[in-house]
Amino acid sequence: MLEFTSANFEEEVLKSDLPVVVDLWAQWCQPCLKLGPIVEEVAKQYTGRVKFGKINIDVHQDVAVKYGVMSIPTLLYFKNGEVAHKTVGLIPEKKLIEAIEKVL
């Protein structure tokens, strides 16, 4: 899992040749802490096909504001620099895989 920041977001996400799953989270968010390991496990299945990373919204609020994120955890699925799909809340692995497959 990569660590996205306000500084590297454009290069790592918006200009990526691969689809990107961005996990917007915060340290105090219990559902975020539960979703993290699920995303990390699924990321292993998509090595080389999808880029995965996290962005802490307490540190990089501008990204959350830009994409209208109102609650966390939120996963944004980018393809060709645009949000192609979005899931909000703690989702099971199956739903995460379904969302990724829609974007691929």
LOKOLGU-640013 format. One record per residue: residue number from 1; residue in three letters; x, y, z of N, C-alpha, C, O in turn. Coordinates in pm, whole numbers, plus 32768, in hexadecimal, padded with zeros to 4 digits. Example, Ala and Ser with C-alpha at 12.3 -4.5 7.8 and 13.67 -1.06 7.14 Angstrom:
<nodes>
+-----+-----+------+------+------+-------+-------+-------+------+------+------+------+------+------+
:   n : res : n_c1 : n_c2 : n_c3 : ca_c1 : ca_c2 : ca_c3 : c_c1 : c_c2 : c_c3 : o_c1 : o_c2 : o_c3 :
+-----+-----+------+------+------+-------+-------+-------+------+------+------+------+------+------+
:   1 : ala : 8527 : 7DC7 : 830C :  84CE :  7E3E :  830C : 8528 : 7EB6 : 830C : 8590 : 7EB4 : 834E :
:   2 : ser : 8505 : 7F1F : 82C4 :  8557 :  7F96 :  82CA : 850A : 8003 : 8313 : 853D : 8072 : 8324 :
+-----+-----+------+------+------+-------+-------+-------+------+------+------+------+------+------+
</nodes>
This chain:
<nodes>
+-----+-----+------+------+------+-------+-------+-------+------+------+------+------+------+------+
:   n : res : n_c1 : n_c2 : n_c3 : ca_c1 : ca_c2 : ca_c3 : c_c1 : c_c2 : c_c3 : o_c1 : o_c2 : o_c3 :
+-----+-----+------+------+------+-------+-------+-------+------+------+------+------+------+------+
:   1 : met : 8055 : 7F89 : 8000 :  8000 :  8000 :  8000 : 8059 : 807C : 8000 : 80B3 : 808B : 8052 :
:   2 : leu : 803D : 80D3 : 7FA2 :  8085 :  8151 :  7F9A : 8046 : 81B5 : 7FFB : 7FD4 : 81A6 : 8025 :
:   3 : glu : 8093 : 821A : 801C :  8060 :  8288 :  8070 : 804F : 8301 : 8015 : 80B1 : 833E : 7FEB :
:   4 : phe : 7FD1 : 8323 : 7FF6 :  7FB7 :  8397 :  7FA3 : 7FB3 : 8413 : 7FFA : 7F8A : 840E : 806E :
:   5 : thr : 7FDE : 8483 : 7FC0 :  7FDE :  8504 :  8006 : 7FA8 : 856D : 7FA5 : 7F95 : 8552 : 7F2E :
:   6 : ser : 7F90 : 85E3 : 7FD8 :  7F66 :  8651 :  7F81 : 7FD2 : 866C : 7F18 : 7FB4 : 868E : 7EA6 :
:   7 : ala : 804F : 865B : 7F40 :  80C0 :  8678 :  7EE7 : 80D0 : 8612 : 7E77 : 80F4 : 8636 : 7E07 :
:   8 : asn : 80B6 : 8592 : 7E93 :  80CE :  852B :  7E2C : 804E : 84F9 : 7DEA : 8054 : 84A2 : 7D93 :
:   9 : phe : 7FDA : 852E : 7E11 :  7F5A :  84F9 :  7DE1 : 7F4D : 8502 : 7D49 : 7F23 : 84A1 : 7D08 :
:  10 : glu : 7F70 : 8573 : 7D11 :  7F63 :  8582 :  7C80 : 7FBA : 851C : 7C36 : 7F8B : 84D9 : 7BDA :
:  11 : glu : 8037 : 8511 : 7C5F :  8093 :  84B6 :  7C1B : 806E : 8423 : 7C30 : 806A : 83D6 : 7BD0 :
:  12 : glu : 8051 : 83FD : 7CAC :  8038 :  8370 :  7CCF : 7FAD : 8340 : 7CA8 : 7F9B : 82CB : 7C87 :
:  13 : val : 7F4A : 8399 : 7CAB :  7EBF :  8371 :  7C93 : 7E8D : 83A3 : 7C0C : 7E68 : 8354 : 7BB5 :
:  14 : leu : 7E8C : 8425 : 7BFA :  7E4D :  845F :  7B84 : 7E98 : 8440 : 7B03 : 7E5B : 8435 : 7A99 :
:  15 : lys : 7F1C : 8432 : 7B0A :  7F6C :  8416 :  7A92 : 7F93 : 8382 : 7A87 : 7FE3 : 835E : 7A31 :
:  16 : ser : 7F5C : 832E : 7ADB :  7F80 :  829F :  7ADB : 7F4D : 825A : 7A5C : 7EDD : 8273 : 7A2E :
:  17 : asp : 7FA0 : 8203 : 7A26 :  7F78 :  81B0 :  79B4 : 7F1B : 8140 : 79E0 : 7ECD : 810B : 7990 :
:  18 : leu : 7F22 : 811B : 7A5E :  7ECE :  80B1 :  7A97 : 7E56 : 80EE : 7ADD : 7E5C : 8161 : 7B09 :
:  19 : pro : 7DE8 : 80A3 : 7AE8 :  7D7C :  80D0 :  7B41 : 7DB3 : 80DB : 7BD1 : 7E0F : 8093 : 7BF6 :
:  20 : val : 7D79 : 8135 : 7C1F :  7DAA :  814C :  7CA7 : 7D36 : 8147 : 7D0A : 7CCD : 8183 : 7CF3 :
:  21 : val : 7D4A : 80FE : 7D79 :  7CEA :  80FD :  7DE6 : 7D26 : 8151 : 7E56 : 7D92 : 8134 : 7E89 :
:  22 : val : 7CDE : 81BB : 7E7B :  7D0C :  8216 :  7EE4 : 7CB5 : 8203 : 7F5F : 7C3C : 8216 : 7F5B :
:  23 : asp : 7CF5 : 81DC : 7FCD :  7CB2 :  81C7 :  804E : 7CC0 : 8247 : 80A0 : 7D2D : 8267 : 80D1 :
:  24 : leu : 7C51 : 8291 : 80AF :  7C52 :  830A :  8101 : 7C2E : 82E1 : 818F : 7BC4 : 82A6 : 81A6 :
:  25 : trp : 7C84 : 8300 : 81ED :  7C76 :  82CE :  8275 : 7CAB : 8333 : 82DA : 7CE4 : 839A : 82B7 :
:  26 : ala : 7C97 : 8311 : 835A :  7CD2 :  835E :  83C9 : 7CF0 : 82FD : 843B : 7CAE : 8296 : 8449 :
:  27 : gln : 7D52 : 831E : 848B :  7D80 :  82C7 :  84F7 : 7D12 : 82AD : 855F : 7D0E : 8242 : 859B :
:  28 : trp : 7CBA : 830D : 8575 :  7C52 :  8302 :  85DC : 7BD8 : 82B5 : 85AC : 7B7E : 8298 : 85FB :
:  29 : cys : 7BD2 : 8293 : 852C :  7B5D :  8254 :  84EF : 7B66 : 81BB : 84F9 : 7BB5 : 817C : 84B3 :
:  30 : gln : 7B14 : 8181 : 8551 :  7B19 :  80F0 :  8566 : 7AF5 : 80A0 : 84E8 : 7B3B : 8040 : 84C8 :
:  31 : pro : 7A8B : 80C4 : 849E :  7A70 :  807A :  8421 : 7AE4 : 8083 : 83BE : 7AFE : 8025 : 8373 :
:  32 : cys : 7B2B : 80F5 : 83BC :  7B9E :  8105 :  8364 : 7C0B : 80A1 : 8389 : 7C48 : 8063 : 8332 :
:  33 : leu : 7C21 : 8091 : 840B :  7C88 :  8035 :  843A : 7C64 : 7FA4 : 841A : 7CBD : 7F51 : 8408 :
:  34 : lys : 7BE3 : 7F87 : 8414 :  7BB6 :  7F00 :  83EF : 7BBD : 7EEA : 8359 : 7BD9 : 7E7A : 832B :
:  35 : leu : 7BA4 : 7F52 : 830B :  7BA7 :  7F46 :  8279 : 7C36 : 7F3B : 8244 : 7C4D : 7EF7 : 81E0 :
:  36 : gly : 7C94 : 7F7B : 8286 :  7D1F :  7F7C :  8258 : 7D57 : 7EF3 : 8236 : 7D8A : 7EE0 : 81C8 :
:  37 : pro : 7D4E : 7E92 : 8292 :  7D83 :  7E0C :  8274 : 7D3A : 7DC7 : 8200 : 7D77 : 7D78 : 81B8 :
:  38 : ile : 7CBA : 7DE2 : 81EF :  7C6E :  7DA8 :  817F : 7CA5 : 7DDF : 80FC : 7CBC : 7D93 : 809D :
:  39 : val : 7CBA : 7E61 : 80F6 :  7CF0 :  7EA0 :  807D : 7D7D : 7E6B : 8061 : 7D9E : 7E4D : 7FEF :
:  40 : glu : 7DCE : 7E5E : 80C9 :  7E57 :  7E2C :  80B7 : 7E57 : 7D9E : 8081 : 7EA9 : 7D7C : 802B :
:  41 : glu : 7DFD : 7D4B : 80B1 :  7DF4 :  7CC0 :  8082 : 7DC9 : 7CBB : 7FF0 : 7E02 : 7C70 : 7FA1 :
:  42 : val : 7D65 : 7D08 : 7FCC :  7D35 :  7D0C :  7F42 : 7DA1 : 7D45 : 7EE6 : 7DAF : 7D19 : 7E74 :
:  43 : ala : 7DED : 7DA6 : 7F16 :  7E57 :  7DE4 :  7EC6 : 7EBA : 7D7A : 7E94 : 7EEB : 7D84 : 7E23 :
:  44 : lys : 7ED6 : 7D17 : 7EE5 :  7F34 :  7CAC :  7EBD : 7F00 : 7C60 : 7E42 : 7F4F : 7C33 : 7DF0 :
:  45 : gln : 7E7C : 7C53 : 7E36 :  7E41 :  7C0A :  7DC5 : 7E49 : 7C5A : 7D43 : 7E3C : 7C20 : 7CD7 :
:  46 : tyr : 7E5E : 7CDD : 7D4C :  7E5D :  7D32 :  7CD5 : 7EE6 : 7D71 : 7CB9 : 7EEF : 7DD5 : 7C72 :
:  47 : thr : 7F4F : 7D37 : 7CF0 :  7FD5 :  7D6C :  7CDB : 7FF2 : 7D76 : 7C45 : 7FE0 : 7D17 : 7BF9 :
:  48 : gly : 801E : 7DED : 7C1D :  803F :  7E04 :  7B91 : 7FC9 : 7E2B : 7B3A : 7FDC : 7E52 : 7AC6 :
:  49 : arg : 7F50 : 7E20 : 7B6F :  7ED7 :  7E43 :  7B22 : 7E8F : 7EBC : 7B5A : 7E4F : 7F07 : 7B10 :
:  50 : val : 7E9B : 7ED0 : 7BDD :  7E58 :  7F40 :  7C22 : 7EB8 : 7F75 : 7C8C : 7EFB : 7F27 : 7CD0 :
:  51 : lys : 7EBF : 7FF9 : 7C99 :  7F11 :  8038 :  7D01 : 7EB7 : 8056 : 7D79 : 7E46 : 8085 : 7D68 :
:  52 : phe : 7EE8 : 803B : 7DF1 :  7E9D :  8052 :  7E6C : 7EEA : 80B0 : 7EC7 : 7F65 : 80A7 : 7ED0 :
:  53 : gly : 7EA2 : 8109 : 7F09 :  7EE3 :  8162 :  7F68 : 7E80 : 819F : 7FC8 : 7E06 : 819B : 7FB3 :
:  54 : lys : 7EB7 : 81D8 : 8032 :  7E66 :  8216 :  809B : 7E88 : 82AA : 80A2 : 7EF7 : 82D4 : 8082 :
:  55 : ile : 7E24 : 82F8 : 80CB :  7E3F :  8385 :  80E6 : 7DF7 : 83AB : 8167 : 7D7E : 8398 : 8174 :
:  56 : asn : 7E41 : 83DF : 81C5 :  7E0C :  8407 :  8247 : 7DC8 : 848F : 8237 : 7E0A : 84F4 : 821C :
:  57 : ile : 7D44 : 8491 : 8249 :  7CFB :  850E :  8231 : 7D11 : 8577 : 829E : 7CF5 : 85ED : 8288 :
:  58 : asp : 7D43 : 854E : 8311 :  7D63 :  85B1 :  8378 : 7DDD : 8603 : 834F : 7DE9 : 8678 : 8374 :
:  59 : val : 7E36 : 85C6 : 8304 :  7EB1 :  8609 :  82D8 : 7E9D : 864A : 8250 : 7ED4 : 86B5 : 8235 :
:  60 : his : 7E4F : 860B : 81FA :  7E3D :  863A :  816F : 7DA9 : 8653 : 8153 : 7D6D : 8613 : 80FD :
:  61 : gln : 7D70 : 86B1 : 819D :  7CE1 :  86CF :  8193 : 7CB8 : 8701 : 8108 : 7C47 : 86EC : 80DE :
:  62 : asp : 7D13 : 8741 : 80C3 :  7CF3 :  877B :  8040 : 7CC4 : 8711 : 7FDC : 7C6D : 872C : 7F89 :
:  63 : val : 7CFC : 869A : 7FE4 :  7CD3 :  862E :  7F87 : 7C44 : 8603 : 7FA7 : 7BF3 : 85F1 : 7F4C :
:  64 : ala : 7C25 : 85F2 : 8026 :  7B9E :  85CC :  804E : 7B39 : 8635 : 8023 : 7ACC : 8613 : 7FF3 :
:  65 : val : 7B5B : 86B4 : 8034 :  7B01 :  8721 :  800D : 7AEE : 8722 : 7F75 : 7A7E : 872E : 7F45 :
:  66 : lys : 7B5A : 8714 : 7F2B :  7B53 :  8718 :  7E98 : 7AF5 : 86AE : 7E61 : 7AAE : 86C6 : 7DFF :
:  67 : tyr : 7AF3 : 8637 : 7EA0 :  7AA2 :  85C9 :  7E6E : 7A1F : 85B5 : 7EBC : 79DD : 854F : 7EAD :
:  68 : gly : 79FC : 8618 : 7F0E :  797B :  8617 :  7F53 : 7969 : 85A4 : 7FB5 : 78FB : 8572 : 7FC7 :
:  69 : val : 79D6 : 857C : 7FF5 :  79CE :  850E :  8055 : 7993 : 8544 : 80D7 : 79CB : 859C : 8118 :
:  70 : met : 791E : 850C : 80FC :  78D6 :  853C :  8171 : 78E4 : 84DE : 81E9 : 78D1 : 8509 : 825B :
:  71 : ser : 7904 : 8460 : 81D0 :  791A :  8403 :  823F : 7983 : 839D : 8216 : 799C : 8385 : 81A0 :
:  72 : ile : 79C0 : 8363 : 827A :  7A29 :  8301 :  8261 : 7A09 : 8280 : 82AB : 79C0 : 8284 : 830E :
:  73 : pro : 7A3D : 8210 : 827F :  7A96 :  8202 :  820D : 7A4D : 8214 : 8189 : 79DA : 81ED : 8178 :
:  74 : thr : 7A94 : 8251 : 812B :  7A65 :  825B :  80A1 : 7AD4 : 8226 : 8048 : 7B49 : 8244 : 805B :
:  75 : leu : 7AAC : 81D5 : 7FE6 :  7B0A :  81A7 :  7F81 : 7AE3 : 81E9 : 7EFD : 7A71 : 81E1 : 7ED1 :
:  76 : leu : 7B44 : 822B : 7EC0 :  7B30 :  8265 :  7E3C : 7B7D : 8210 : 7DD8 : 7BF2 : 81F0 : 7DED :
:  77 : tyr : 7B3B : 81ED : 7D6C :  7B76 :  8198 :  7D05 : 7B8E : 81EF : 7C8A : 7B2F : 8219 : 7C47 :
:  78 : phe : 7C0C : 820B : 7C6D :  7C30 :  8263 :  7BFE : 7C57 : 8211 : 7B83 : 7C99 : 81AA : 7B8D :
:  79 : lys : 7C2D : 8243 : 7B10 :  7C59 :  820C :  7A90 : 7C6D : 8281 : 7A31 : 7C14 : 82D4 : 7A20 :
:  80 : asn : 7CE2 : 8286 : 79F5 :  7D05 :  82F4 :  799A : 7CF5 : 837D : 79DC : 7CC7 : 83DC : 799D :
:  81 : gly : 7D1B : 8387 : 7A5A :  7D1A :  8406 :  7AA1 : 7C93 : 8436 : 7AD2 : 7C89 : 84A4 : 7B07 :
:  82 : glu : 7C2C : 83E4 : 7AC1 :  7BA5 :  840A :  7AEB : 7B6E : 83A3 : 7B4D : 7B93 : 832E : 7B49 :
:  83 : val : 7B14 : 83D0 : 7BA6 :  7AD2 :  8373 :  7C01 : 7A6D : 8322 : 7BAF : 7A0F : 8359 : 7B76 :
:  84 : ala : 7A83 : 829F : 7BAA :  7A2C :  8246 :  7B5E : 79C6 : 8201 : 7BB7 : 795F : 81D0 : 7B88 :
:  85 : his : 79E3 : 81FC : 7C3A :  798A :  81B9 :  7C99 : 79AF : 81E8 : 7D26 : 7A1E : 8219 : 7D3D :
:  86 : lys : 7951 : 81D8 : 7D83 :  7967 :  8204 :  7E0D : 7919 : 81A8 : 7E6A : 78A5 : 8188 : 7E4F :
:  87 : thr : 7958 : 817E : 7ED7 :  7910 :  8135 :  7F3F : 7929 : 817C : 7FC3 : 7995 : 81B2 : 7FDC :
:  88 : val : 78C2 : 817C : 8017 :  78CB :  81BF :  8099 : 78AA : 815B : 8106 : 784A : 810E : 80FA :
:  89 : gly : 78F8 : 815D : 8170 :  78E0 :  8106 :  81E2 : 7934 : 8087 : 81DD : 797E : 806E : 817E :
:  90 : leu : 7925 : 8039 : 8244 :  796D :  7FBA :  8250 : 7929 : 7F54 : 81F5 : 78B6 : 7F2E : 820C :
:  91 : ile : 7971 : 7F28 : 818F :  7937 :  7EC8 :  8130 : 7983 : 7E44 : 8138 : 79FA : 7E43 : 8158 :
:  92 : pro : 793F : 7DD5 : 811C :  7984 :  7D54 :  811D : 79DE : 7D43 : 80A3 : 79D1 : 7D8B : 8040 :
:  93 : glu : 7A38 : 7CE6 : 80AB :  7A97 :  7CCC :  803F : 7A51 : 7CB6 : 7FBA : 7A7E : 7CE7 : 7F52 :
:  94 : lys : 79E5 : 7C6B : 7FBC :  799B :  7C4D :  7F41 : 796D : 7CCD : 7EFB : 797A : 7CDA : 7E81 :
:  95 : lys : 7937 : 7D2C : 7F46 :  7907 :  7DAA :  7F0D : 797B : 7DFD : 7ED5 : 796D : 7E41 : 7E6F :
:  96 : leu : 79EC : 7DF7 : 7F19 :  7A63 :  7E3F :  7EEB : 7A90 : 7E07 : 7E64 : 7AAE : 7E52 : 7E08 :
:  97 : ile : 7A96 : 7D84 : 7E5A :  7ABE :  7D43 :  7DDD : 7A5B : 7D64 : 7D6D : 7A84 : 7D7F : 7CFC :
:  98 : glu : 79DA : 7D62 : 7D8B :  7974 :  7D86 :  7D27 : 798A : 7E14 : 7CF4 : 797F : 7E2E : 7C7C :
:  99 : ala : 79A7 : 7E70 : 7D4F :  79BD :  7EFD :  7D29 : 7A39 : 7F0A : 7CD0 : 7A37 : 7F53 : 7C6E :
: 100 : ile : 7AA3 : 7EC4 : 7CF3 :  7B1E :  7EC9 :  7CA2 : 7B04 : 7E91 : 7C17 : 7B30 : 7ECA : 7BB4 :
: 101 : glu : 7ABD : 7E23 : 7C10 :  7AA0 :  7DE4 :  7B8E : 7A4D : 7E41 : 7B35 : 7A5D : 7E3E : 7ABB :
: 102 : lys : 79F5 : 7E92 : 7B70 :  79A8 :  7EF2 :  7B21 : 7A03 : 7F59 : 7ADF : 79EC : 7F82 : 7A6D :
: 103 : val : 7A6A : 7F81 : 7B28 :  7AC6 :  7FE7 :  7AF7 : 7B26 : 7FAD : 7A90 : 7B4E : 7FF3 : 7A32 :
: 104 : leu : 7B4B : 7F30 : 7AA1 :  7BA8 :  7EF2 :  7A40 : 7B60 : 7EE0 : 79BA : 7B9B : 7EAD : 795B :
+-----+-----+------+------+------+-------+-------+-------+------+------+------+------+------+------+
</nodes>
